[in-house]
């Protein structure tokens, strides 16, 4: 039986243990295209042989910018099993970041998925001397296609097959597997170096929190595979023999889930919030009796406790009725067979986890960073290993310590080799005792349950000397159906304030019900009735916060905050400096 020590050993183990007809699948032009385990192996080996024939050596860097698709896996394992290093890059970053990453990483080859990315990246390829070739996965006129590498590998099979075996044997667990550039929220990204052992040790830990899944299950993948959470999840599903289906695009996620009767998927809170909001908005469109029943079920779900001993017989009866009459429809919206959802990348509203658990869908919030491969902690699939508002249990194989200033420190086999070409930043992040300084503030209890409070660098001090943790406040207010995005401000100011982007879909519905007329969104947010309605939301949530953290003044804006306009990172985190810079004039008005 294959022992899992290097990432490409996953495929060998899959051949021995599962050998599936549908190992990987992708929806293209509204049709699913399947790849068996046998297809997987053939493509991986042909790609490896092609790279060898091109003169690629151990340690060479190959960059990819791609949507999620089976070919990503063939390229990933194809390079890793000959010791090449995968530099996976987000498809949504700026040209400045692309230029930085492709140059800084010393990548020799760039592979992009489609014409749009080729057109975007070809000028950058021309400006980057270390890049020798650019290939596309889709057919693009005038561009070299990755199939040329496969065909070369097939043609040179006899010549290079022994070298492939020796190169594969030469890859050690501590060898460099990948460089992942952390998007960060300030400055240019840093290249996180992860070894095979970093990632393999981490995904084996993840087996412990996914015991409810089996080899007959189906996972939908839609977060970018350049995101460490989705990437390790992608490996995890394969070690469990789960068939992976890649969504056609973000707009088709719901349809794709129903197509395959999805059992599990990974998401970030922002996407999950939108799914929940869509369900709630559907509920608001129901007839009076059905709507009353729908929101009665939501109220029941909002009181769910994962500890069975805290749920009365009466509550369990209500929950059973809510599940039969309402929550069963929620599950149908996901395809009817959804078992669990894994959430990471940012704080998840406890309300969301609670209500989906009540609907018999396990929601597991975890915590980690690219530098920790990524898992540091995760909620388990059953009590007592689950607590809403917590990021779960730290496994015994990892060490976590809370520093005097509240910062979470971690060390273990998952901890990165360091930052590529940046020993100073590495030494700043990992102290002389081997502790990685996460930059997050939190608490760890006697059950090894970890709770995150905020980012250390984001906590600000009011002019009166009191500290405010903005992420905590933002997460509280994002429970409101009226609020799409919010940034809490107040550094060195007299009071805490906020800039809010309304959820315009919800707000437009509210306006229809309340007969509010408007020309456009700019006109809408200027109306007194709208400002007063948002003030009611503040009055609702403010009492749940410390006095200094309560929002005293707010301004509404109409802009959409996205990775494309630089106001969010590729993992949907607020770029605080960019947002505050954009609204500098409004902030001045707030404090004048």
Secondary structure, 3 states (H helix, E strand, C coil): CCCCCCCCHHHHHHHHHCCCCCCEEEEECCEEEEECHHHHHHHHHHHHHHHHHCCCCCCCEEEEECCCCHHHHHHHHHHHCCCCEEEEECCCCCHHHHHHHHHHCCEEEEEECCHHHHHHHHHHHHCCCCCCEEEECCCCCCCEECHHHHHHHHHCHHHHHHHHHHHHHHCCCCCEEEEEEECCCCCCCEEEEEEHHHHHHHHHHHHHHCCCCCCCCEEEECCCCCCHHHHHHHHHHHHCCCEEEECCCHHHHHHHHHHHCCCEEEECHHHHHHHHHHHHHHHHCCCHHHHHHHHHHHHHHHCCCCCHHHCCHHHHHHHHHHHHHHHHHHHHHCCCCCCEEEECCCCCCHHHHHHHHHCCCEEEEEEEEHHHCEEEEECCCCCCCCCCCCCEECCCCCEEEECCCCEEEEECCCCCCEECCCHHHHHHHECCCCCEEEEEEEEECCCCEEEEEEECCCCEECCCCCEECHHHHHHHHCCCCCEEEEEEECCCCCCCEEEEEECHHHHHHHHHHCCCCCCCHHHHHHCHHHHHHHHHHHHHHHCCCCHHHCCCEEEEECCCCCCCCCCECCCCCECHHHHHHHCHHHHHHHCC
